[in-house]
Amino acid sequence: MHWFLLVILIPYLYILLKIFRNLLKIIPYSPSESPSVFATILTACRNEENNLPLLLGDISLQDYPSGMFEIIVIDDNSSDSTYDTASGFRDLSNLQVYRNKGTGKKAALKTGCGIASGNLIITVDADCRLNRSWLRTIVSFYYKEKPEMIISPVLLDDRHGLFNHFQELEFLSLQGITAGSAVAGDPLMCNGANLSFTKESFKNHSECLHDELISGDDVFLMHNMKKEKQSRILWLESEDAAVITAASSSAGAFLKQRARWLSKAGSYTDFSTKLTAVATLAVVVLQFLTLMAGIFEAGYLVLFAAVFLIKSLPDYLILKNTTSRYKKERLMRWFFISQFIYPFYVLAVISVVLSRKGWRR
């Protein structure tokens, strides 16, 4: 039996256990002061006529002085009434609405940042919901720490059913990796649905966002900033700073979204991110191959079980920590079945990327 194959797990175990160790260092942030920092909230959106009013409504209820922030909405060539809906919103006197000067979210982001008056720019997706203290918490953290970038939590809304529980666990694992790596000073990923950065940093690091790719503006910006050792990229641990976004409504939509995310991986230049991606893929392939080989030779099923259990250790620790921090411990009852589904899910996403059909929309 090819037990030597277990060495493939070593890089994965090292990376994930290091991330878990840094998750234990996280201390929740509570604002202790009311800073006078002018901020720009920026949302680039397309065909969001239904979600946008909810986001703008949440922004109108923020407990931060309305004279100390502005909201910029960039409509990215919507085919619905997104532009008119935003323009007609009357509860925000500091709202500005523009049409994208180019095409795609990256062009919309550049358009918005070029218009922004605030030195601190906070991007949020149109389908997100915000806590009343969201803005005040982020601005206070920025005022205290003076980082070039702040990565804040993004959570999925609670839904029932195995498919939705799998989505939440998968997303929480990404949040755990995001938080732990950022705390370690080696951030691997971020999410533009709740991301803050200085206008100057964006100007200095937005030249290479790979406009030819459909997604990745957030991660490429972070990687560009990370190359400069003096750039401080911090994780903000706060329930008040978290945003809630909707889970995918169908398996097809879920796979297409993940395919868009995966499609940018080939353009990563950050060594740690590439190493983590390769280590994860290697373990997933090992799981799949040992399981398939077990159909023909029972001994491989023992090897599959060993790989499954060893991989599950760091995954469990990270998810246990992350679900606990966001009061979603109930999801852990679905952990092992999600672990079994995971390699098939990853291979399904890869097949969608390789097919290049439909996922670009």
C-alpha positions, 0 to 999 in steps of 0.5 A: 500500500502506498502510504508514502503518499501521505507526505503530500499532506505535510505542506497542507497541515503546516499551512493550516495549523499555522493559520489556526495558531494565529486565529487563537491570537485574535482579539475582538475590536471595540471602538473606544473613540469617535474619530473625525475621519471622512470616509467614502463608501463605494459600491460597484454594482450591476443589475441590483435594483432589488438589493441596492435599496436595502443596502442604501437603507442600512447606510442611511441608518449608520450611527456615524455623522452623515457629514463625515462620509459619502456614498458613491454608487457606480452602475456597471452597465446594468440592463435593469433600473439600478441607476434610476433606483439609486438616483431616486433614493431620497434618504441619503443627502450624501449619495452620488450615482455615476455610470461606469466609464468602462466595463466590469467591476475593476473599471467601476472600482477605478471610476469610483476611487477616482471620484472619491473625496475620502482618504479612506475608501470602503467597498461593499457589495450591493447585496450586503446588509450592514450593522448600524455600527458598521461604518463607525467601527471600521473608521475607528479601527482605521483611525487607531491603527492607520493601516493601508488596508483593512479586511473585514468579515463577510458572512452568509445569511442563515438558511436551511438544507444541506446545500446551504449548510455546505455553503456556509461552512465552505465560506466560513473556512475561507473567512478563517483562512483570511483572518488567520493569515492576515493576523500572521502578517501574510494575508492570503485572500480578502473579499471586496464585499467588505474591504477598506483601503486608503485612496493613496494606496489604491492609486499606487497599487491599482495598475496591475489588477488584471483587467482581462480577468472577470474577477480578482480586483480585491485580491490583486490589489491586496497582493500588490500592496503586500509586495511593499513591506511597509504596507500594513494589511490588517484583519478587523475582528468585529461582529459590528464590522461584518456584512451579511450577504446572500448565499447562492440560490442554486448549485449551478450559480454556486459553482459558477461563482467559485469558477470565477474566483478560481479563474484568477488563481493562475495570475497570482504572483504571491508565493504564499497564496500559490503554495496554499492553493497547490497544497490544497489541490494536491490533497483534494486530488489525493482524496479523490484518487484513493477513493476511486482506487478503493473501488478496485482494491479495498486497501486504498479505502484505508488510505483514503480514510487516513487522508480524510481524517488527517486533512480533517484535523486542521479543517475542524480546528479552523472551522470550530474557531470560526463558527464559535466567533460568529455564533454559528456552532450549529453548523459543525454538525454538518462538518464531516459530511461537508468534508466528504463532499469537498473534493468532489466540489473542488473538482466540479469547480475545476471542470466548470473553469475548464469548460469555459461555458457560462461561468463568465456571466 
